[in-house]
Amino acid sequence: MKSVEELLIAETTEYDLKEALEIKKPKDWLKTISAFANTAGGTIYFGITDDKKIKGLNNAQYDAEKISELIHAKITPLPYFVLSAFKIEDNDILAVKVSAGDTTPYFYQSDGTVTAYIRIGNRSVPADSNRLRELVLKGKNLSFDSLPTEFNQSDMTFSFFEAAYKQITKSSITLKEYISHGLCNQSGVLTNAGLLFADDCPLLQARVSCTHWNGLYKGSVSDDAIDSEEFKGDLVSLLRNSHNFIRMNSKVRWKKMSDHRINKPDYSSRAVFEALCNALMHRDWSIIGSEVHVDIFDDRLEIYSPGGMPDGTFIQERNIDKIPSIRRNPIIADMFHRLDYIEKKGSGIRKIRMETSYLYGYTDDYAPQFESTQSSFHVILKNMNYNLHGDTMQVTMQDNREIELLNFCVTPKTREEMQYHIGIQNRDYFRANILKPLLNTGKLEMTIPDKPNSRNQKYVTKNH
């Protein structure tokens, strides 16, 4: 016999609770089956309320038959799931454990329509066009970086990439190796990965925007930026140029000891390099016109990359030490490893944290922070030479969310849509600390001003 505490030891992203089995309107739990299969898997428990109270099922055998019947009828293709029964405090509980699927996307079908759902935090939501595209590629055992382009390898130059390759391997890369590494196919047609390593890469999203701001917040580039550069081109140049920008816009202070001196850099160079590698090799390259952003403030360095966690979860809600390695761009990641930019698969976040901890004067207050939303990933490295006492970083992270919300609400959005977009589960916290200040400062406005508590209320960026 299990207790609720023993049962629900997983993260909330990995399970869902249902007080009873809804048979006539099963969409509420069937969309979660679809979402678990399309992302990292998970378990639905029937007979337990949302607040983790045990209610039990009146006829567990009948419910089990209906669960299996409805999954077979409503989810396509059929995901792998295990249905089990057990008791808690003499109450019958059913558990449906759904594995992360290989033949994505898994659709919920009803009334002639089909919808693929994904897991965002502890919610199951329809996959947007970018995630649906990724799911289709995954189901075909493909990735965006493996897709062929309209460019031939023989028509492009690869001077920076080939120089880096030769420096590490001590030999020049051959056409055969271009093919074997997935950079082009047998006909010499470049894949997206190969094109991203080409000089003057024509992809609009092959850019990194770097800005050194004066103070703690973003302003206008012309008035408030100390230095600003936008780099375009191949991955090797993007990585080197953005790393050099950070190096040139940060300081190495020193402390004099009795017989020597101790260097005190603002940031660990290796941690910065690792964070840039992760941003470039794990970002969603399918979003045309998007770019990686590097922002340096007095107290921190932020690196933003397009695309959230590949499995749809929020990294701030996960145990970082137990996150499995999922490579959105396996060819690029493999090449970064061959170029000796990264050590091994799945070690990036651990490396960033470890290298930062080696800095003189490090305490947990200076630990790197990681945040993700449905469509973005942020790494925040704190300046080791800045006094972080107080709530400086809390204000900073809230400011990031505000910027993302204002961009998101260019078209009217509900409160729930806004919460899910930036990954905040607590409704009261969201209203008091984010929504209300945006309304009070006039940055957002309600679409129904005279009915603030209306269920149809939406919010829109003002004067857009």
C-alpha positions in Angstrom: 0.0 0.0 0.0 1.4 3.4 -1.0 0.9 6.8 0.5 0.3 10.0 -1.4 3.7 11.3 -0.4 5.4 8.2 -1.8 3.3 8.3 -5.0 3.8 12.0 -5.9 7.5 12.3 -5.5 8.0 13.3 -9.2 7.9 16.9 -10.3 4.5 18.4 -11.0 5.3 18.4 -14.8 5.4 14.6 -14.7 1.9 13.8 -13.3 -1.7 14.9 -13.4 -4.5 14.2 -10.9 -8.1 13.5 -11.6 -10.7 13.0 -8.9 -12.8 10.7 -11.2 -12.9 9.4 -14.7 -14.9 11.5 -17.1 -16.3 9.3 -19.8 -18.8 11.4 -21.6 -16.4 14.4 -22.0 -13.0 12.8 -21.8 -11.1 15.5 -23.6 -9.7 17.0 -20.3 -7.6 13.9 -19.5 -7.1 12.6 -23.1 -5.3 15.8 -24.1 -2.9 15.1 -21.2 -2.3 11.6 -22.7 -1.4 13.3 -26.0 0.8 15.9 -24.2 2.7 13.3 -22.2 3.4 11.2 -25.3 4.5 14.3 -27.2 6.9 15.6 -24.5 8.7 13.8 -21.7 6.0 11.3 -20.6 4.1 11.3 -17.4 1.4 9.6 -15.3 -2.3 10.4 -14.7 -3.7 9.3 -11.4 -7.5 8.8 -11.2 -9.1 8.9 -7.7 -7.0 11.8 -6.3 -8.1 15.4 -6.2 -6.0 18.4 -7.4 -5.1 19.2 -3.7 -3.9 15.6 -3.3 -6.8 14.3 -1.3 -7.7 10.6 -1.8 -11.2 10.0 -3.1 -10.9 6.6 -4.7 -12.9 5.2 -7.6 -16.3 3.4 -7.2 -15.7 0.9 -10.0 -12.0 0.7 -10.8 -12.4 -2.3 -13.1 -15.0 -0.6 -15.3 -13.0 2.6 -15.3 -9.8 0.8 -16.4 -11.6 -0.8 -19.3 -13.0 2.6 -20.4 -9.6 4.3 -20.1 -8.0 1.8 -22.4 -10.9 1.9 -24.8 -10.9 5.7 -25.1 -7.1 6.0 -25.5 -7.3 3.4 -28.4 -10.2 5.3 -30.0 -9.2 8.9 -29.5 -5.3 9.1 -29.5 -3.5 8.5 -32.8 -1.0 7.0 -33.3 -1.4 4.9 -30.2 1.1 5.8 -27.5 2.8 3.3 -25.3 1.1 3.3 -21.9 0.8 1.1 -18.8 -2.4 1.0 -16.8 -2.1 -0.1 -13.2 -4.3 -0.3 -10.1 -3.5 -0.1 -6.4 -5.0 1.0 -3.1 -4.3 4.0 -0.8 -6.1 3.9 2.5 -8.4 1.2 1.1 -9.4 3.4 -1.8 -9.0 2.2 -5.4 -6.6 4.3 -7.5 -5.8 3.9 -11.2 -2.6 5.1 -12.8 -1.9 5.6 -16.5 1.8 5.9 -17.2 2.5 7.3 -20.6 5.9 7.0 -22.2 7.5 9.8 -24.2 6.8 8.7 -27.8 9.1 8.2 -30.8 6.3 8.5 -33.5 5.3 12.0 -32.7 3.0 14.0 -33.0 0.3 12.1 -31.0 -3.1 13.7 -31.7 -6.3 13.8 -29.8 -9.1 13.3 -32.3 -12.7 14.3 -31.8 -15.6 15.4 -34.0 -13.5 15.4 -37.2 -10.6 17.5 -35.8 -7.2 16.5 -34.5 -5.0 18.4 -32.1 -1.5 17.7 -30.8 -1.0 18.7 -27.2 2.3 19.4 -25.3 3.1 19.8 -21.7 3.9 23.3 -20.5 4.6 23.3 -16.8 1.7 21.4 -15.3 -0.7 22.2 -18.1 -1.5 20.4 -21.4 -1.9 23.0 -24.2 -2.1 22.7 -28.0 1.3 22.7 -29.7 2.0 25.9 -31.6 3.3 25.8 -35.2 7.0 25.7 -34.1 6.5 22.8 -31.7 4.3 21.0 -34.1 7.0 21.2 -36.7 9.5 19.8 -34.3 7.2 17.0 -33.3 6.7 16.1 -37.0 10.5 16.0 -37.5 11.0 14.0 -34.4 8.5 11.4 -35.5 10.4 11.0 -38.8 13.7 10.7 -36.8 14.8 14.0 -38.2 15.8 17.4 -36.8 15.9 20.9 -38.4 19.6 20.8 -38.7 19.5 17.6 -40.7 17.1 18.9 -43.4 18.6 19.6 -46.9 18.9 23.1 -48.2 19.0 24.5 -51.7 22.8 25.1 -51.4 25.6 22.9 -52.6 28.7 22.3 -50.5 30.9 23.1 -53.5 29.4 26.5 -54.0 30.2 27.7 -50.5 33.3 28.5 -48.5 34.0 27.3 -45.0 37.3 29.0 -44.1 36.6 29.6 -40.3 35.0 26.2 -39.8 37.8 24.3 -41.7 40.5 26.2 -39.9 39.0 25.3 -36.5 38.5 21.7 -37.6 42.2 21.4 -38.8 43.4 23.0 -35.6 41.7 20.3 -33.5 42.1 17.2 -35.8 45.5 18.2 -37.3 44.1 17.4 -40.8 41.9 19.0 -43.4 38.2 18.0 -43.6 37.3 16.1 -46.7 34.0 15.9 -48.7 33.6 12.4 -47.3 33.7 13.7 -43.8 31.3 16.5 -44.6 28.9 13.7 -45.6 29.6 11.4 -42.6 29.2 14.3 -40.1 25.8 15.1 -41.6 26.8 18.5 -43.0 25.8 17.5 -46.5 24.2 14.5 -48.3 25.7 12.1 -50.9 24.9 14.6 -53.7 26.8 17.4 -52.0 23.6 19.3 -50.9 24.2 21.1 -47.6 22.0 20.4 -44.6 20.9 23.3 -42.4 23.8 22.3 -40.1 26.3 22.5 -42.9 24.9 25.8 -44.1 25.3 27.2 -40.6 29.0 26.4 -40.7 29.4 28.2 -44.1 31.1 31.6 -44.4 28.5 34.3 -44.9 25.7 31.9 -43.9 22.6 33.3 -45.7 20.1 32.2 -43.0 18.5 35.3 -41.4 18.5 33.7 -38.0 22.3 33.2 -38.0 22.9 36.3 -35.8 23.9 37.2 -32.3 23.0 40.6 -31.0 25.3 41.9 -28.2 24.8 44.9 -26.0 26.6 46.4 -23.0 24.0 48.5 -21.1 24.7 51.3 -18.7 23.0 50.3 -15.5 20.7 47.5 -14.5 18.0 47.7 -17.2 17.6 47.9 -21.0 17.1 51.3 -22.6 17.6 52.6 -26.0 20.7 51.4 -27.8 21.5 55.0 -28.9 21.3 56.5 -25.5 21.8 53.8 -22.9 24.2 51.4 -24.5 27.9 51.5 -23.7 28.7 49.2 -26.6 26.6 47.3 -29.1 27.4 44.8 -32.0 25.4 42.5 -34.1 27.3 39.5 -35.5 26.2 37.6 -38.6 27.6 34.5 -40.4 28.9 31.0 -39.5 28.6 29.3 -36.1 32.3 29.4 -35.5 32.5 33.2 -36.0 29.3 33.8 -34.0 30.7 31.9 -31.1 34.1 33.6 -31.2 32.9 37.1 -31.8 30.2 37.1 -29.1 32.6 35.5 -26.6 35.2 38.2 -27.4 32.5 41.0 -27.0 31.8 39.8 -23.5 35.5 39.5 -22.7 36.1 43.1 -23.9 33.1 44.4 -22.0 33.8 42.9 -18.7 36.7 43.4 -16.2 39.3 41.3 -14.4 39.9 43.0 -11.0 42.5 41.8 -8.6 43.1 41.6 -4.9 46.6 42.1 -3.4 47.7 39.4 -0.9 50.8 39.4 1.2 53.0 37.6 -1.4 50.8 37.5 -4.5 47.6 38.8 -6.0 44.4 37.1 -6.9 42.6 37.8 -10.1 38.9 38.5 -9.7 37.1 38.4 -13.1 33.5 39.5 -13.4 32.6 36.1 -14.9 34.2 32.8 -15.5 35.4 32.8 -19.1 34.8 29.1 -19.5 31.2 29.4 -18.0 30.5 32.2 -20.5 31.8 30.1 -23.4 29.8 27.1 -22.4 26.6 29.2 -22.1 27.2 30.7 -25.6 27.8 27.2 -27.0 24.5 26.0 -25.4 22.6 29.0 -26.8 23.8 28.4 -30.4 23.6 24.6 -30.5 20.3 24.1 -28.6 18.3 27.1 -29.9 15.4 26.7 -32.3 16.9 27.4 -35.6 13.6 27.0 -37.5 12.3 30.4 -36.3 13.2 32.6 -39.2 14.5 36.0 -38.3 15.1 35.2 -34.6 18.5 35.6 -32.9 20.5 35.0 -29.8 20.8 38.0 -27.5 23.7 38.8 -25.2 23.0 41.6 -22.7 25.6 42.8 -20.2 24.4 44.9 -17.2 26.3 46.2 -14.2 25.3 43.3 -12.1 24.8 40.4 -14.5 25.2 38.9 -17.9 22.1 37.5 -19.7 22.2 35.1 -22.7 18.8 34.6 -24.4 18.2 32.0 -27.1 15.0 31.3 -29.1 13.1 28.1 -28.2 12.2 26.7 -24.8 13.1 23.3 -23.4 12.7 20.6 -26.1 10.5 18.5 -23.9 8.2 21.5 -23.1 9.0 21.7 -19.4 10.2 24.8 -17.6 13.8 24.5 -16.4 13.1 26.6 -13.3 10.6 23.9 -12.2 13.0 21.0 -12.7 15.8 19.4 -10.7 18.7 20.6 -12.8 20.9 17.7 -11.7 18.3 15.2 -13.1 17.4 16.8 -16.4 18.0 14.3 -19.3 20.0 15.4 -22.3 17.8 16.2 -25.3 19.6 17.6 -28.3 17.4 19.7 -30.5 20.2 20.0 -33.1 22.2 16.8 -32.8 24.4 17.4 -35.8 25.5 20.9 -34.6 26.0 19.5 -31.1 28.1 16.6 -32.4 30.3 19.1 -34.4 30.7 21.4 -31.4 32.0 18.3 -29.5 34.4 17.4 -32.4 35.7 21.0 -32.4 36.4 20.7 -28.7 33.9 23.5 -27.8 32.0 21.3 -25.4 33.1 18.3 -23.3 30.3 15.8 -23.6 26.6 15.5 -24.1 24.4 16.8 -21.3 27.2 18.5 -19.3 26.6 22.1 -20.3 24.5 23.4 -17.3 26.6 21.5 -14.9 29.8 22.9 -16.4 28.4 26.5 -16.2 27.6 26.1 -12.5 30.9 24.3 -11.7 33.2 26.8 -13.5 31.4 29.7 -11.8 31.8 28.2 -8.4 35.6 28.2 -8.9 35.7 32.0 -8.9 37.3 33.8 -5.9 34.6 35.0 -3.4 31.9 32.7 -4.8 28.9 32.0 -2.6 25.5 30.6 -3.5 24.2 34.1 -4.0 26.3 34.2 -7.2 25.0 30.9 -8.6 24.0 31.0 -12.3 20.3 31.0 -12.9 18.4 29.3 -15.7 14.9 30.2 -16.8 12.8 29.0 -19.8 9.4 29.8 -21.2 7.5 28.0 -24.0 9.5 29.9 -26.6 12.8 31.1 -24.9 15.7 30.0 -22.7 17.7 32.4 -20.5 21.0 32.0 -18.7 21.8 34.6 -16.1 25.4 34.9 -14.8 25.9 37.3 -11.9 28.8 39.7 -11.8 31.2 38.4 -9.1 32.4 42.0 -8.5 29.0 43.5 -8.0 27.3 43.7 -4.6 24.3 41.5 -4.9 22.8 42.2 -1.5 19.0 42.9 -1.6 16.5 41.8 -4.2 18.5 43.0 -7.3 18.1 39.7 -9.3 14.5 39.3 -8.4 13.8 42.7 -10.0 16.0 41.9 -13.0 14.2 38.6 -13.7 10.8 40.3 -13.3 11.9 43.0 -15.8 12.7 40.2 -18.3 9.3 38.8 -17.9 7.7 42.2 -18.4 9.5 42.7 -21.7 8.4 39.2 -22.9 4.8 39.8 -21.9 4.6 43.2 -23.6 5.8 41.5 -26.8 3.4 38.6 -26.3 0.4 40.9 -25.7 0.7 42.8 -29.0 -2.5 40.9 -29.7 -4.9 40.6 -26.8 -4.3 37.7 -24.4 -6.1 36.2 -21.4 -4.5 36.1 -18.0 -4.0 32.4 -18.2 -2.3 32.7 -21.6 0.1 35.3 -20.2 0.9 33.1 -17.2 1.6 30.0 -19.2 3.7 32.0 -21.7 6.2 33.1 -19.0 6.0 30.0 -16.9 4.3 31.3 -13.7 1.9 28.9 -12.0 0.8 31.0 -9.0 -2.2 33.1 -10.1 -2.1 35.5 -7.0 1.6 36.1 -7.4 1.2 36.8 -11.1 -1.6 39.3 -10.5 0.1 41.2 -7.6 3.7 41.3 -8.8 3.5 41.4 -12.6 0.0 42.1 -14.0 -1.0 44.8 -11.6 2.2 46.9 -12.0 1.9 46.6 -15.8 -1.7 48.0 -15.6 -0.8 50.7 -13.1 2.1 52.0 -15.2 -0.1 52.0 -18.3 2.0 49.5 -20.2 -0.9 47.1 -20.5 -4.6 47.8 -20.8 -7.8 45.8 -20.4 -10.0 45.1 -23.4 -13.1 45.4 -21.2 -12.2 48.3 -18.9 -15.6 48.4 -17.1 -15.5 44.6 -16.3 -12.1 43.8 -14.7 -13.2 40.4 -13.4 -14.9 39.2 -16.6 -14.0 35.7 -17.8 -13.7 37.2 -21.3 -11.2 39.8 -20.1 -8.0 40.1 -22.2 -5.0 42.4 -21.9 -3.1 44.2 -24.7 0.1 46.2 -24.9 -0.9 49.9 -24.9 -0.3 52.2 -27.8 0.9 49.5 -30.1 
